[in-house]
Amino acid sequence: EADIYQTPRYLVIGTGKKITLECSQTMGHDKMYWYQQDPGMELHLIHYSYGVNSTEKGDLSSESTVSRIRTEHFPLTLESARPSHTSQYLCASSGLGGGTQYFGPGTRLLVL
Amino acid sequence: RKEVEQDPGPFNVPEGATVAFNCTYSNSASQSFFWYRQDCRKEPKLLMSVYSSGNEDGRFTAQLNRASQYISLLIRDSKLSDSATYLCVVIGSYNQAGTALIFGKGTTLSVSS
């Protein structure tokens, strides 16, 4: 089993609230990723990091931001949640190769 | 055109059936290919990598045709536990920050007794 954790698993929140989705891994991986997946749709990369203090935007534009202050921790923040942010957010990490990514259980976000 | 396209599902098959999934990718510079499995409301997990020479892992066989930009997954003797969505995954271009996985939409397999 992969040692990558996400909290909360489910979040229902009102419009305009600031939220932070947590992701931590204990595998010592340098590379970490955030994906967004709507029901029945493909995963889209929204952020990635290749190490501490390195963050990049992914292929899908997102209003969220990320930080990587510690190797094991890669939180995602939405400053002002909107209904359009309702989705599942999956965090992943990988070793050097990048092809084998280990995913966390995901956070299902519902913004009312 | 999407970067990774897969057969539309769902595939509904009886136990013991052989089922094949196809996938095409648009970027001829793509270097690495994988099949991931995603169970309902769960996270994706790596099923197998796809090598140029083709590779087999038990009942699962993956093949790559670079000339046609085509990847396949064959599942023999389907089990109920094979029911899941199978994601075709391609590593996109290597940028200065590293690699990025491009996921297909997935093909859903439902195996019934």
gemmi code that builds the backbone of each chain (N, CA, C; Angstrom):
import gemmi

chains = {
    "A": [
        ("GLU", (0.833, -1.198, 0.000), (0.000, 0.000, 0.000), (0.877, 1.261, 0.000)),
        ("ALA", (0.445, 2.258, -0.754), (1.187, 3.499, -0.819), (0.972, 4.292, 0.455)),
        ("ASP", (2.031, 4.986, 0.887), (1.940, 5.802, 2.092), (1.733, 7.250, 1.713)),
        ("ILE", (0.573, 7.525, 1.196), (0.224, 8.887, 0.826), (-1.187, 9.155, 1.321)),
        ("TYR", (-1.337, 10.273, 1.990), (-2.558, 10.546, 2.733), (-3.139, 11.892, 2.322)),
        ("GLN", (-4.443, 11.933, 2.321), (-5.131, 13.181, 2.016), (-6.212, 13.430, 3.055)),
        ("THR", (-6.310, 14.684, 3.474), (-7.400, 15.080, 4.354), (-7.897, 16.446, 3.934)),
        ("PRO", (-9.200, 16.733, 4.088), (-10.212, 15.748, 4.484), (-10.564, 14.832, 3.320)),
        ("ARG", (-11.250, 13.763, 3.573), (-11.696, 12.892, 2.496), (-12.929, 13.486, 1.807)),
        ("TYR", (-13.762, 14.123, 2.568), (-14.970, 14.761, 2.025), (-15.097, 16.135, 2.655)),
        ("LEU", (-15.502, 17.114, 1.838), (-15.661, 18.475, 2.358), (-16.828, 19.141, 1.655)),
        ("VAL", (-17.758, 19.614, 2.449), (-18.878, 20.393, 1.933), (-18.747, 21.781, 2.539)),
        ("ILE", (-18.696, 22.800, 1.683), (-18.394, 24.129, 2.180), (-19.158, 25.167, 1.375)),
        ("GLY", (-19.364, 26.327, 1.962), (-20.104, 27.371, 1.269), (-19.214, 28.214, 0.379)),
        ("THR", (-19.836, 28.874, -0.562), (-19.117, 29.750, -1.499), (-18.387, 30.855, -0.752)),
        ("GLY", (-17.174, 31.136, -1.201), (-16.396, 32.227, -0.642), (-15.437, 31.824, 0.463)),
        ("LYS", (-15.563, 30.596, 0.943), (-14.670, 30.156, 2.025), (-13.295, 29.798, 1.482)),
        ("LYS", (-12.294, 29.993, 2.329), (-10.934, 29.567, 1.992), (-10.754, 28.134, 2.489)),
        ("ILE", (-10.211, 27.294, 1.639), (-10.005, 25.900, 2.041), (-8.595, 25.445, 1.676)),
        ("THR", (-8.076, 24.537, 2.476), (-6.790, 23.921, 2.187), (-6.963, 22.414, 2.219)),
        ("LEU", (-6.577, 21.768, 1.135), (-6.595, 20.306, 1.061), (-5.180, 19.812, 1.364)),
        ("GLU", (-5.097, 18.908, 2.314), (-3.790, 18.431, 2.758), (-3.378, 17.164, 2.027)),
        ("CYS", (-2.089, 17.038, 1.768), (-1.533, 15.831, 1.159), (-0.152, 15.597, 1.761)),
        ("SER", (0.062, 14.401, 2.252), (1.358, 14.046, 2.819), (1.757, 12.645, 2.367)),
        ("GLN", (3.069, 12.481, 2.154), (3.571, 11.153, 1.791), (4.827, 10.865, 2.611)),
        ("THR", (4.991, 9.598, 2.934), (6.106, 9.196, 3.777), (7.107, 8.325, 3.017)),
        ("MET", (7.073, 8.431, 1.695), (7.951, 7.599, 0.871), (9.226, 8.325, 0.471)),
        ("GLY", (9.349, 9.584, 0.887), (10.535, 10.341, 0.526), (10.589, 10.748, -0.931)),
        ("HIS", (9.431, 10.729, -1.599), (9.404, 11.100, -3.019), (9.621, 12.595, -3.201)),
        ("ASP", (10.437, 12.926, -4.203), (10.630, 14.348, -4.518), (9.460, 14.904, -5.330)),
        ("LYS", (8.868, 14.072, -6.185), (7.835, 14.568, -7.094), (6.444, 14.366, -6.492)),
        ("MET", (5.677, 15.427, -6.524), (4.292, 15.337, -6.066), (3.407, 16.083, -7.040)),
        ("TYR", (2.117, 15.666, -7.071), (1.193, 16.155, -8.095), (-0.206, 16.338, -7.484)),
        ("TRP", (-0.952, 17.253, -8.066), (-2.377, 17.368, -7.779), (-3.141, 17.201, -9.094)),
        ("TYR", (-4.150, 16.326, -9.052), (-5.025, 16.121, -10.190), (-6.461, 16.471, -9.790)),
        ("GLN", (-7.235, 16.854, -10.785), (-8.658, 17.086, -10.586), (-9.414, 16.108, -11.469)),
        ("GLN", (-10.430, 15.466, -10.911), (-11.205, 14.503, -11.678), (-12.681, 14.692, -11.401)),
        ("ASP", (-13.444, 15.022, -12.436), (-14.901, 15.085, -12.329), (-15.464, 13.690, -12.578)),
        ("PRO", (-16.655, 13.387, -12.076), (-17.227, 12.041, -12.224), (-17.282, 11.588, -13.677)),
        ("GLY", (-16.747, 10.416, -13.933), (-16.775, 9.850, -15.274), (-15.830, 10.495, -16.256)),
        ("MET", (-14.992, 11.371, -15.774), (-14.078, 12.086, -16.664), (-12.630, 11.735, -16.332)),
        ("GLU", (-11.743, 12.160, -17.231), (-10.339, 11.847, -17.016), (-9.701, 12.746, -15.969)),
        ("LEU", (-8.573, 12.284, -15.454), (-7.809, 13.087, -14.514), (-7.092, 14.192, -15.281)),
        ("HIS", (-7.034, 15.358, -14.679), (-6.281, 16.474, -15.255), (-5.285, 16.975, -14.226)),
        ("LEU", (-4.058, 17.152, -14.675), (-3.011, 17.657, -13.794), (-3.206, 19.146, -13.584)),
        ("ILE", (-3.271, 19.589, -12.340), (-3.437, 21.015, -12.067), (-2.194, 21.639, -11.435)),
        ("HIS", (-1.414, 20.873, -10.710), (-0.168, 21.384, -10.122), (0.818, 20.234, -9.980)),
        ("TYR", (2.110, 20.578, -10.011), (3.111, 19.583, -9.679), (4.324, 20.242, -9.055)),
        ("SER", (5.113, 19.392, -8.412), (6.306, 19.876, -7.733), (7.389, 18.820, -7.850)),
        ("TYR", (8.595, 19.273, -8.109), (9.710, 18.335, -8.228), (10.664, 18.399, -7.064)),
        ("GLY", (10.268, 19.148, -6.060), (11.080, 19.207, -4.867), (10.689, 20.411, -4.029)),
        ("VAL", (11.354, 20.552, -2.911), (11.052, 21.662, -2.011), (11.240, 22.992, -2.737)),
        ("ASN", (10.298, 23.870, -2.539), (10.281, 25.215, -3.116), (10.111, 25.233, -4.629)),
        ("SER", (9.726, 24.113, -5.203), (9.446, 24.028, -6.640), (7.987, 23.715, -6.863)),
        ("THR", (7.266, 24.590, -7.552), (5.877, 24.295, -7.913), (5.621, 24.817, -9.314)),
        ("GLU", (4.798, 24.089, -10.054), (4.460, 24.466, -11.429), (2.975, 24.206, -11.653)),
        ("LYS", (2.394, 24.973, -12.560), (1.007, 24.724, -12.933), (0.945, 23.592, -13.950)),
        ("GLY", (-0.136, 22.850, -13.889), (-0.301, 21.727, -14.796), (-1.027, 22.127, -16.069)),
        ("ASP", (-1.568, 21.114, -16.733), (-2.211, 21.340, -18.021), (-3.563, 22.020, -17.894)),
        ("LEU", (-4.254, 21.772, -16.801), (-5.586, 22.327, -16.608), (-5.472, 23.563, -15.726)),
        ("SER", (-6.003, 24.646, -16.231), (-5.971, 25.886, -15.463), (-6.781, 25.730, -14.184)),
        ("SER", (-6.240, 26.206, -13.103), (-6.921, 26.090, -11.822), (-6.712, 27.367, -11.034)),
        ("GLU", (-7.712, 27.744, -10.270), (-7.594, 28.918, -9.419), (-6.942, 28.586, -8.090)),
        ("SER", (-6.588, 27.328, -7.899), (-5.955, 26.934, -6.650), (-4.465, 27.261, -6.682)),
        ("THR", (-3.855, 27.258, -5.504), (-2.404, 27.443, -5.386), (-1.848, 26.317, -4.523)),
        ("VAL", (-0.567, 26.079, -4.654), (0.083, 25.031, -3.871), (1.380, 25.573, -3.282)),
        ("SER", (1.899, 24.836, -2.322), (3.197, 25.171, -1.744), (3.938, 23.877, -1.436)),
        ("ARG", (5.253, 23.969, -1.407), (6.062, 22.774, -1.093), (7.224, 23.232, -0.211)),
        ("ILE", (6.937, 23.337, 1.052), (7.935, 23.793, 2.009), (8.713, 22.607, 2.584)),
        ("ARG", (8.027, 21.469, 2.633), (8.675, 20.241, 3.110), (8.477, 19.152, 2.066)),
        ("THR", (9.409, 18.259, 1.958), (9.348, 17.189, 0.952), (8.056, 16.393, 1.062)),
        ("GLU", (7.653, 16.133, 2.283), (6.540, 15.200, 2.479), (5.166, 15.845, 2.383)),
        ("HIS", (5.112, 17.156, 2.238), (3.843, 17.853, 2.385), (3.580, 18.752, 1.169)),
        ("PHE", (2.372, 18.648, 0.595), (2.063, 19.403, -0.638), (0.612, 19.860, -0.576)),
        ("PRO", (0.316, 20.873, 0.205), (-1.077, 21.314, 0.361), (-1.557, 22.152, -0.817)),
        ("LEU", (-2.850, 22.074, -1.064), (-3.503, 22.848, -2.127), (-4.522, 23.769, -1.473)),
        ("THR", (-4.518, 25.027, -1.890), (-5.380, 26.035, -1.274), (-6.270, 26.704, -2.310)),
        ("LEU", (-7.521, 26.861, -1.940), (-8.468, 27.676, -2.714), (-8.819, 28.866, -1.842)),
        ("GLU", (-8.495, 30.080, -2.302), (-8.712, 31.272, -1.475), (-10.193, 31.576, -1.294)),
        ("SER", (-10.967, 31.320, -2.345), (-12.391, 31.630, -2.273), (-13.144, 30.563, -3.082)),
        ("ALA", (-13.682, 29.590, -2.385), (-14.307, 28.459, -3.070), (-15.578, 28.882, -3.802)),
        ("ARG", (-15.768, 28.268, -4.979), (-16.975, 28.506, -5.785), (-17.565, 27.165, -6.195)),
        ("PRO", (-18.852, 27.134, -6.539), (-19.475, 25.869, -6.975), (-18.727, 25.197, -8.129)),
        ("SER", (-18.080, 25.999, -8.979), (-17.338, 25.419, -10.101), (-16.116, 24.630, -9.640)),
        ("HIS", (-15.735, 24.790, -8.376), (-14.599, 24.038, -7.827), (-15.019, 22.659, -7.334)),
        ("THR", (-16.294, 22.376, -7.347), (-16.779, 21.063, -6.930), (-16.181, 19.985, -7.816)),
        ("SER", (-15.474, 19.040, -7.191), (-14.779, 18.009, -7.946), (-14.088, 17.074, -6.966)),
        ("GLN", (-13.388, 16.083, -7.519), (-12.511, 15.272, -6.693), (-11.071, 15.698, -6.961)),
        ("TYR", (-10.315, 15.859, -5.891), (-8.925, 16.274, -5.995), (-8.042, 15.124, -5.503)),
        ("LEU", (-7.158, 14.684, -6.381), (-6.285, 13.541, -6.076), (-4.836, 14.006, -6.026)),
        ("CYS", (-4.163, 13.641, -4.959), (-2.753, 13.936, -4.801), (-1.963, 12.680, -5.135)),
        ("ALA", (-0.791, 12.843, -5.716), (0.048, 11.696, -6.056), (1.507, 12.056, -5.842)),
        ("SER", (2.326, 11.029, -5.729), (3.766, 11.255, -5.645), (4.469, 10.176, -6.447)),
        ("SER", (5.695, 10.459, -6.823), (6.459, 9.471, -7.575), (7.935, 9.629, -7.275)),
        ("GLY", (8.665, 8.550, -7.569), (10.107, 8.594, -7.458), (10.713, 9.216, -8.692)),
        ("LEU", (11.945, 8.843, -8.999), (12.695, 9.483, -10.080), (12.027, 9.324, -11.438)),
        ("GLY", (11.515, 8.135, -11.728), (10.996, 7.854, -13.065), (9.762, 8.644, -13.423)),
        ("GLY", (8.872, 8.779, -12.494), (7.665, 9.558, -12.746), (6.507, 8.773, -13.294)),
        ("GLY", (6.779, 7.605, -13.900), (5.687, 6.853, -14.492), (4.831, 6.147, -13.471)),
        ("THR", (5.447, 5.657, -12.429), (4.686, 5.004, -11.378), (4.337, 6.044, -10.337)),
        ("GLN", (3.092, 6.463, -10.368), (2.640, 7.455, -9.409), (1.732, 6.771, -8.400)),
        ("TYR", (1.919, 7.135, -7.166), (1.103, 6.592, -6.083), (0.102, 7.661, -5.676)),
        ("PHE", (-1.152, 7.278, -5.707), (-2.211, 8.239, -5.449), (-2.737, 8.134, -4.026)),
        ("GLY", (-3.099, 9.273, -3.480), (-3.834, 9.297, -2.235), (-5.286, 8.953, -2.497)),
        ("PRO", (-6.086, 8.803, -1.445), (-7.486, 8.405, -1.595), (-8.387, 9.493, -2.163)),
        ("GLY", (-7.882, 10.708, -2.240), (-8.665, 11.793, -2.832), (-9.478, 12.573, -1.816)),
        ("THR", (-9.803, 13.800, -2.191), (-10.729, 14.629, -1.425), (-11.886, 14.978, -2.349)),
        ("ARG", (-13.086, 14.641, -1.913), (-14.281, 15.020, -2.679), (-14.802, 16.326, -2.112)),
        ("LEU", (-14.763, 17.351, -2.952), (-15.142, 18.704, -2.537), (-16.476, 19.085, -3.156)),
        ("LEU", (-17.363, 19.568, -2.328), (-18.648, 20.088, -2.798), (-18.776, 21.515, -2.276)),
        ("VAL", (-18.893, 22.443, -3.198), (-19.050, 23.847, -2.818), (-20.484, 24.273, -3.123)),
        ("LEU", (-21.151, 24.706, -2.089), (-22.574, 25.052, -2.250), (-22.755, 26.530, -2.566)),
    ],
    "B": [
        ("ARG", (-8.306, 17.114, -31.148), (-8.144, 15.700, -30.815), (-7.510, 15.581, -29.436)),
        ("LYS", (-8.066, 14.690, -28.600), (-7.499, 14.502, -27.275), (-6.158, 13.794, -27.372)),
        ("GLU", (-5.295, 14.056, -26.378), (-3.966, 13.448, -26.406), (-4.011, 11.949, -26.243)),
        ("VAL", (-4.937, 11.468, -25.435), (-5.077, 10.029, -25.215), (-6.551, 9.676, -25.362)),
        ("GLU", (-6.850, 8.778, -26.266), (-8.236, 8.382, -26.495), (-8.398, 6.888, -26.291)),
        ("GLN", (-9.484, 6.535, -25.650), (-9.736, 5.125, -25.363), (-11.086, 4.710, -25.916)),
        ("ASP", (-11.223, 3.381, -26.067), (-12.518, 2.815, -26.456), (-13.605, 3.308, -25.517)),
        ("PRO", (-14.734, 3.700, -26.047), (-15.822, 4.063, -25.135), (-16.349, 2.814, -24.440)),
        ("GLY", (-16.736, 2.911, -23.178), (-17.298, 1.762, -22.487), (-18.806, 1.937, -22.360)),
        ("PRO", (-19.409, 1.202, -21.477), (-18.782, 0.151, -20.680), (-18.722, -1.185, -21.431)),
        ("PHE", (-17.777, -2.015, -21.017), (-17.696, -3.376, -21.521), (-18.339, -4.275, -20.468)),
        ("ASN", (-19.375, -4.976, -20.851), (-20.058, -5.910, -19.949), (-19.792, -7.327, -20.434)),
        ("VAL", (-19.039, -8.104, -19.648), (-18.644, -9.437, -20.095), (-18.919, -10.445, -18.993)),
        ("PRO", (-19.089, -11.719, -19.361), (-19.255, -12.771, -18.344), (-17.891, -13.203, -17.822)),
        ("GLU", (-17.903, -13.793, -16.657), (-16.672, -14.361, -16.105), (-16.050, -15.313, -17.112)),
        ("GLY", (-14.731, -15.286, -17.184), (-14.033, -16.181, -18.089), (-13.806, -15.622, -19.483)),
        ("ALA", (-14.449, -14.504, -19.778), (-14.298, -13.923, -21.117), (-12.920, -13.282, -21.280)),
        ("THR", (-12.542, -13.117, -22.532), (-11.344, -12.357, -22.869), (-11.794, -11.007, -23.405)),
        ("VAL", (-11.191, -9.961, -22.901), (-11.600, -8.620, -23.313), (-10.368, -7.800, -23.656)),
        ("ALA", (-10.496, -6.967, -24.675), (-9.371, -6.143, -25.122), (-9.759, -4.674, -25.115)),
        ("PHE", (-8.871, -3.867, -24.596), (-9.057, -2.420, -24.590), (-8.019, -1.788, -25.501)),
        ("ASN", (-8.437, -0.771, -26.213), (-7.528, -0.075, -27.109), (-7.374, 1.383, -26.698)),
        ("CYS", (-6.260, 1.935, -27.085), (-5.961, 3.313, -26.735), (-5.056, 3.897, -27.805)),
        ("THR", (-5.324, 5.125, -28.200), (-4.430, 5.809, -29.140), (-3.944, 7.095, -28.499)),
        ("TYR", (-2.744, 7.494, -28.873), (-2.183, 8.732, -28.342), (-1.710, 9.596, -29.500)),
        ("SER", (-1.732, 10.895, -29.295), (-1.496, 11.818, -30.414), (-0.059, 12.315, -30.512)),
        ("ASN", (0.664, 12.298, -29.410), (2.012, 12.857, -29.404), (3.041, 11.774, -29.745)),
        ("SER", (3.586, 11.845, -30.935), (4.522, 10.811, -31.376), (5.814, 10.813, -30.566)),
        ("ALA", (6.046, 11.883, -29.813), (7.261, 11.965, -28.997), (7.073, 11.330, -27.625)),
        ("SER", (5.901, 10.830, -27.353), (5.645, 10.212, -26.051), (6.615, 9.060, -25.827)),
        ("GLN", (7.085, 8.963, -24.587), (8.167, 8.027, -24.288), (7.724, 6.782, -23.544)),
        ("SER", (6.780, 6.945, -22.664), (6.429, 5.834, -21.774), (4.925, 5.708, -21.654)),
        ("PHE", (4.503, 4.466, -21.421), (3.078, 4.163, -21.483), (2.710, 3.208, -20.357)),
        ("PHE", (1.497, 3.388, -19.856), (1.086, 2.597, -18.700), (-0.410, 2.314, -18.780)),
        ("TRP", (-0.825, 1.291, -18.090), (-2.233, 1.078, -17.792), (-2.405, 1.200, -16.280)),
        ("TYR", (-3.340, 2.043, -15.896), (-3.722, 2.172, -14.500), (-5.132, 1.618, -14.357)),
        ("ARG", (-5.436, 1.203, -13.148), (-6.786, 0.711, -12.850), (-7.383, 1.622, -11.781)),
        ("GLN", (-8.658, 1.965, -11.969), (-9.342, 2.789, -10.969), (-10.666, 2.137, -10.612)),
        ("ASP", (-10.775, 1.716, -9.382), (-12.041, 1.164, -8.900), (-12.995, 2.311, -8.596)),
        ("CYS", (-14.266, 1.989, -8.566), (-15.298, 3.004, -8.374), (-15.036, 3.819, -7.104)),
        ("ARG", (-14.955, 5.104, -7.266), (-14.776, 6.039, -6.156), (-13.463, 5.803, -5.388)),
        ("LYS", (-12.485, 5.248, -6.096), (-11.174, 5.030, -5.487), (-10.108, 5.747, -6.312)),
        ("GLU", (-8.872, 5.740, -5.796), (-7.783, 6.366, -6.526), (-7.229, 5.420, -7.584)),
        ("PRO", (-6.613, 5.945, -8.639), (-5.981, 5.091, -9.646), (-4.772, 4.369, -9.060)),
        ("LYS", (-4.535, 3.164, -9.565), (-3.345, 2.405, -9.166), (-2.699, 1.822, -10.413)),
        ("LEU", (-1.384, 1.811, -10.432), (-0.675, 1.278, -11.580), (-0.972, -0.204, -11.759)),
        ("LEU", (-1.400, -0.569, -12.955), (-1.639, -1.972, -13.286), (-0.373, -2.558, -13.919)),
        ("MET", (0.101, -1.909, -14.963), (1.333, -2.362, -15.591), (1.882, -1.307, -16.533)),
        ("SER", (3.186, -1.363, -16.707), (3.824, -0.529, -17.723), (3.678, -1.236, -19.066)),
        ("VAL", (3.840, -0.486, -20.134), (3.738, -1.055, -21.474), (5.075, -0.891, -22.164)),
        ("TYR", (5.687, -1.995, -22.531), (7.003, -1.953, -23.156), (6.879, -2.170, -24.656)),
        ("SER", (7.862, -1.696, -25.376), (7.827, -1.774, -26.844), (7.689, -3.205, -27.335)),
        ("SER", (8.286, -4.129, -26.586), (8.264, -5.530, -27.016), (7.000, -6.243, -26.561)),
        ("GLY", (6.133, -5.529, -25.869), (4.946, -6.165, -25.313), (5.305, -6.844, -24.006)),
        ("ASN", (4.396, -6.895, -23.089), (4.672, -7.556, -21.823), (3.408, -8.167, -21.237)),
        ("GLU", (3.650, -9.173, -20.420), (2.555, -9.963, -19.874), (2.722, -10.053, -18.362)),
        ("ASP", (1.602, -9.981, -17.669), (1.626, -10.144, -16.217), (0.408, -10.980, -15.856)),
        ("GLY", (0.625, -12.290, -15.760), (-0.494, -13.178, -15.463), (-1.514, -13.162, -16.585)),
        ("ARG", (-2.734, -12.782, -16.262), (-3.807, -12.773, -17.265), (-3.822, -11.499, -18.103)),
        ("PHE", (-2.930, -10.595, -17.828), (-2.920, -9.295, -18.489), (-1.750, -9.198, -19.472)),
        ("THR", (-2.065, -8.745, -20.683), (-1.032, -8.545, -21.700), (-1.171, -7.147, -22.265)),
        ("ALA", (-0.063, -6.416, -22.283), (-0.066, -5.058, -22.836), (0.815, -5.023, -24.069)),
        ("GLN", (0.368, -4.277, -25.069), (1.163, -4.152, -26.290), (1.197, -2.703, -26.739)),
        ("LEU", (2.294, -2.359, -27.410), (2.506, -1.002, -27.902), (2.859, -1.063, -29.373)),
        ("ASN", (2.243, -0.229, -30.152), (2.583, -0.081, -31.563), (2.919, 1.388, -31.785)),
        ("ARG", (4.204, 1.684, -31.797), (4.627, 3.085, -31.903), (4.262, 3.675, -33.263)),
        ("ALA", (4.358, 2.873, -34.296), (4.092, 3.386, -35.652), (2.641, 3.865, -35.756)),
        ("SER", (1.741, 3.130, -35.128), (0.322, 3.484, -35.179), (-0.103, 4.305, -33.967)),
        ("GLN", (0.825, 4.504, -33.023), (0.531, 5.246, -31.795), (-0.677, 4.634, -31.098)),
        ("TYR", (-0.526, 3.359, -30.814), (-1.637, 2.539, -30.343), (-1.147, 1.637, -29.208)),
        ("ILE", (-1.965, 1.560, -28.164), (-1.641, 0.715, -27.005), (-2.843, -0.178, -26.749)),
        ("SER", (-2.585, -1.396, -26.330), (-3.706, -2.285, -26.031), (-3.484, -3.003, -24.706)),
        ("LEU", (-4.585, -3.433, -24.130), (-4.561, -4.249, -22.911), (-5.517, -5.402, -23.129)),
        ("LEU", (-5.010, -6.609, -22.955), (-5.829, -7.814, -23.106), (-5.964, -8.475, -21.738)),
        ("ILE", (-7.182, -8.773, -21.361), (-7.434, -9.478, -20.102), (-8.058, -10.825, -20.449)),
        ("ARG", (-7.380, -11.876, -20.041), (-7.897, -13.228, -20.296), (-8.577, -13.757, -19.046)),
        ("ASP", (-9.529, -14.671, -19.262), (-10.201, -15.339, -18.154), (-10.674, -14.320, -17.106)),
        ("SER", (-11.500, -13.395, -17.524), (-11.956, -12.304, -16.660), (-12.548, -12.803, -15.351)),
        ("LYS", (-12.227, -12.102, -14.296), (-12.756, -12.385, -12.957), (-13.678, -11.244, -12.537)),
        ("LEU", (-14.550, -11.542, -11.597), (-15.431, -10.493, -11.071), (-14.616, -9.322, -10.545)),
        ("SER", (-13.472, -9.642, -9.943), (-12.625, -8.612, -9.342), (-11.923, -7.724, -10.372)),
        ("ASP", (-12.039, -8.088, -11.642), (-11.456, -7.234, -12.694), (-12.347, -6.041, -13.003)),
        ("SER", (-13.559, -6.029, -12.487), (-14.487, -4.925, -12.744), (-13.895, -3.622, -12.215)),
        ("ALA", (-13.691, -2.686, -13.104), (-13.038, -1.414, -12.748), (-12.989, -0.565, -14.009)),
        ("THR", (-12.428, 0.610, -13.871), (-12.147, 1.452, -15.040), (-10.658, 1.377, -15.323)),
        ("TYR", (-10.305, 1.130, -16.565), (-8.914, 0.982, -16.976), (-8.472, 2.235, -17.720)),
        ("LEU", (-7.435, 2.858, -17.189), (-6.963, 4.132, -17.705), (-5.684, 3.933, -18.509)),
        ("CYS", (-5.716, 4.415, -19.714), (-4.521, 4.418, -20.559), (-3.755, 5.691, -20.213)),
        ("VAL", (-2.472, 5.562, -19.949), (-1.692, 6.708, -19.468), (-0.409, 6.826, -20.276)),
        ("VAL", (-0.117, 8.038, -20.682), (1.063, 8.310, -21.494), (1.878, 9.376, -20.792)),
        ("ILE", (3.175, 9.201, -20.790), (4.006, 10.293, -20.262), (4.178, 11.294, -21.378)),
        ("GLY", (3.810, 12.539, -21.083), (3.893, 13.588, -22.083), (5.323, 14.023, -22.295)),
        ("SER", (5.482, 15.140, -22.924), (6.824, 15.613, -23.229), (7.559, 15.938, -21.937)),
        ("TYR", (8.813, 15.726, -21.946), (9.624, 16.012, -20.779), (9.909, 17.506, -20.760)),
        ("ASN", (9.382, 18.174, -19.793), (9.677, 19.604, -19.688), (10.774, 19.814, -18.661)),
        ("GLN", (11.145, 21.030, -18.417), (12.295, 21.273, -17.546), (12.036, 20.833, -16.118)),
        ("ALA", (10.779, 20.702, -15.790), (10.458, 20.273, -14.440), (10.320, 18.768, -14.344)),
        ("GLY", (10.267, 18.076, -15.462), (10.169, 16.623, -15.373), (9.059, 16.044, -16.209)),
        ("THR", (8.394, 15.084, -15.664), (7.408, 14.332, -16.443), (5.996, 14.705, -16.046)),
        ("ALA", (5.073, 14.467, -16.938), (3.669, 14.675, -16.625), (2.885, 13.538, -17.248)),
        ("LEU", (2.027, 12.918, -16.491), (1.192, 11.843, -17.003), (-0.051, 12.421, -17.662)),
        ("ILE", (-0.369, 11.893, -18.844), (-1.589, 12.260, -19.538), (-2.524, 11.060, -19.446)),
        ("PHE", (-3.674, 11.255, -18.863), (-4.619, 10.160, -18.646), (-5.703, 10.152, -19.707)),
        ("GLY", (-6.040, 8.946, -20.166), (-7.244, 8.799, -20.966), (-8.461, 8.854, -20.057)),
        ("LYS", (-9.621, 8.910, -20.686), (-10.857, 9.000, -19.923), (-11.190, 7.691, -19.223)),
        ("GLY", (-10.629, 6.598, -19.742), (-10.862, 5.305, -19.106), (-11.944, 4.508, -19.791)),
        ("THR", (-11.820, 3.220, -19.698), (-12.839, 2.304, -20.203), (-13.310, 1.467, -19.031)),
        ("THR", (-14.615, 1.438, -18.841), (-15.170, 0.709, -17.712), (-15.465, -0.734, -18.094)),
        ("LEU", (-14.997, -1.643, -17.270), (-15.242, -3.074, -17.459), (-16.133, -3.571, -16.328)),
        ("SER", (-17.175, -4.292, -16.695), (-18.047, -4.919, -15.712), (-18.104, -6.405, -16.021)),
        ("VAL", (-17.613, -7.223, -15.083), (-17.607, -8.665, -15.261), (-18.711, -9.245, -14.396)),
        ("SER", (-19.563, -10.043, -15.004), (-20.691, -10.602, -14.261), (-20.599, -12.121, -14.207)),
        ("SER", (-21.223, -12.693, -13.180), (-21.192, -14.158, -13.005), (-22.305, -14.816, -13.784)),
    ],
}
model = gemmi.Model(1)
for chain_id, residues in chains.items():
    chain = gemmi.Chain(chain_id)
    for i, (resn, *xyz) in enumerate(residues, 1):
        res = gemmi.Residue()
        res.name, res.seqid = resn, gemmi.SeqId(i, " ")
        for name, pos in zip(("N", "CA", "C"), xyz):
            atom = gemmi.Atom()
            atom.name, atom.element = name, gemmi.Element(name[0])
            atom.pos, atom.b_iso = gemmi.Position(*pos), 0.0
            res.add_atom(atom)
        chain.add_residue(res)
    model.add_chain(chain)
structure = gemmi.Structure()
structure.add_model(model)
structure.setup_entities()
